[in-house]
């Protein structure tokens, strides 16, 4: 068992468009916090791992190959490996708890 301190707390990017902090990595999953400030741009590319986002703070739209939806605290979003997606229209600082399975970057493209 491990308590993961700070997971899901917004971290203001230091001169970047977004901030990623990995809190946990084991072979079968990883977890971290992805923060995008209000008005910020999400420039991520599709991942080779499945992922689950839990919105901890903020509001935005998620746009993906499979559709678009408004998200706010409490929203849980599943994005399968390889699906294009990004957060847009970030109207309040967005803090996302992100869980990858298997661990982020562990699969070859």
C-alpha positions in Angstrom: 0.0 0.0 0.0 1.1 3.5 -0.7 -0.5 6.9 -0.1 0.2 9.2 -3.1 0.5 12.7 -1.7 -0.4 15.6 -4.0 -2.1 13.4 -6.7 -4.7 15.5 -8.5 -3.6 18.9 -7.2 -3.2 21.6 -9.8 0.4 22.7 -10.5 0.8 25.9 -12.5 3.1 25.2 -15.4 6.4 27.0 -15.2 6.6 28.7 -18.7 4.9 25.8 -20.4 1.4 25.2 -21.7 0.7 22.4 -19.3 2.3 20.5 -16.4 2.7 16.7 -16.0 3.9 15.1 -12.7 4.1 11.3 -12.5 3.4 10.1 -8.9 3.5 6.4 -9.3 5.0 3.9 -11.8 4.8 0.1 -11.7 4.9 -2.2 -14.8 1.1 -2.5 -15.1 0.1 1.1 -14.5 1.2 4.6 -13.8 -0.6 7.6 -12.2 0.1 11.3 -12.3 -1.4 14.7 -12.4 -1.9 16.7 -15.6 -2.6 20.4 -15.1 -3.7 23.0 -17.8 -4.3 26.6 -16.7 -7.4 28.4 -17.7 -7.1 29.5 -21.3 -4.2 27.0 -21.8 -3.6 24.7 -24.7 -3.4 20.9 -24.5 -0.8 19.7 -27.1 -0.8 16.0 -26.3 -0.6 13.3 -28.9 -2.3 9.9 -28.7 -0.8 7.5 -26.2 0.0 3.8 -26.7 -1.6 3.0 -23.4 -5.2 3.0 -22.2 -5.9 5.9 -19.8 -8.5 7.1 -17.3 -8.8 10.8 -16.4 -10.5 11.9 -13.2 -11.2 15.6 -13.2 -10.3 17.0 -9.8 -10.7 20.7 -10.5 -11.6 23.0 -13.3 -13.8 22.9 -16.4 -13.1 22.2 -20.1 -14.2 20.3 -23.1 -12.6 17.0 -24.1 -12.5 16.4 -27.8 -11.7 12.9 -29.1 -12.2 10.8 -32.2 -15.3 9.4 -30.5 -16.9 12.7 -29.6 -16.8 15.8 -27.5 -18.0 16.3 -23.9 -18.0 19.0 -21.1 -16.0 17.9 -18.1 -15.9 19.3 -14.5 -14.9 18.0 -11.1 -16.1 14.4 -10.7 -16.0 13.6 -14.4 -14.3 10.3 -15.2 -13.1 9.8 -18.8 -11.8 6.6 -20.4 -9.6 7.0 -23.6 -8.4 3.8 -25.3 -4.9 3.5 -26.5 -4.3 5.3 -29.8 -7.4 7.5 -29.8 -6.7 11.2 -30.5 -7.9 13.5 -27.7 -7.3 16.8 -26.1 -8.8 19.2 -23.7 -10.0 22.5 -25.1 -11.9 25.6 -23.8 -10.3 25.3 -20.4 -12.3 27.9 -18.5 -10.9 27.2 -15.0 -7.6 25.7 -14.0 -7.8 22.1 -14.9 -6.3 19.4 -12.7 -6.6 15.8 -13.9 -5.6 12.6 -12.1 -4.5 10.4 -14.9 -4.1 6.6 -14.7 -2.3 4.7 -17.5 -2.5 1.0 -18.1 0.1 -0.3 -18.6 2.6 2.3 -17.4 2.9 5.5 -19.5 5.4 5.1 -22.3 5.8 1.3 -21.7 4.3 0.2 -25.1 6.0 0.8 -28.4 4.2 2.9 -30.9 
